[in-house]
Amino acid sequence: MAQNSIIWIKRGGILLLLGGILGLGFILADYLTRLGSSEIAVAPGTESTIGGPFTLVNADGRTLTQADFSDRHSLIFFGFTHCPHVCPSTLERIAATLAGLGEQAEQLHPLFITVDPERDTPARLADYRKAFDPRIQMLTGSPEQIARVAKAYQVSYAKVALKSGDYTMDHTAALYLMSPGNQLLESFTQGVAPEEMIRTIRPHLGD
């Protein structure tokens, strides 16, 4: 009888332990989900620290600086062309936003800045842009130039090795609306639909 009691106590302890582990798993999963959904949100009070001068090269091989985009607002996204999901879906959202803005889209510079300059040459960017809106300016540069612009916009990125021997890029999926004076006006997370982006951007643009 005593031995059976000990067995049941042990089983009960194991069940409680497993239940605790499962509960912690759900809590961790929820935390990671919320972290992932907010990882590109700008922390309150840091808006004024985002943005700055840069020198990059576009898909035509032309060297451009931040001053070349100072005549309009800019919608800036950092990514890379070998990105499987987030980058193409974000570029599609940008394209849909431009279409929805109609004539107001002419007041906006949509910029795609690569975090993978090793593979994203001007020729590669020119070919990649064909799948999206041709108004999107694709920008690359030397590793040092990319590091500087990423730091200015508080974008983090890192090369991640794959089992195939290739690599991918882990990066902040930032989407920023900047003023002509290079001040952050709005930031958008991955969950923001083009319709909401349009409603948010319109008031910042002229008629």
Secondary structure, DSSP 8 states (H G I E B T S, - for coil): -HHHHHHHHHHHHHHHHHHHHHHHHHHHHHHHHHHHHHTTS--TT-GGGS----EEEETTS-EEEGGGGTTSEEEEEEE-TT-SSHHHHHHHHHHHHHHHHGGGGGGEEEEEEES-TTT--HHHHHHHHTTS-TTSEEEE--HHHHHHHHHHTT--EEEEE-TTS-EEEEE---EEEE-TTS-EEEE--TT--HHHHHHHHGGGS--
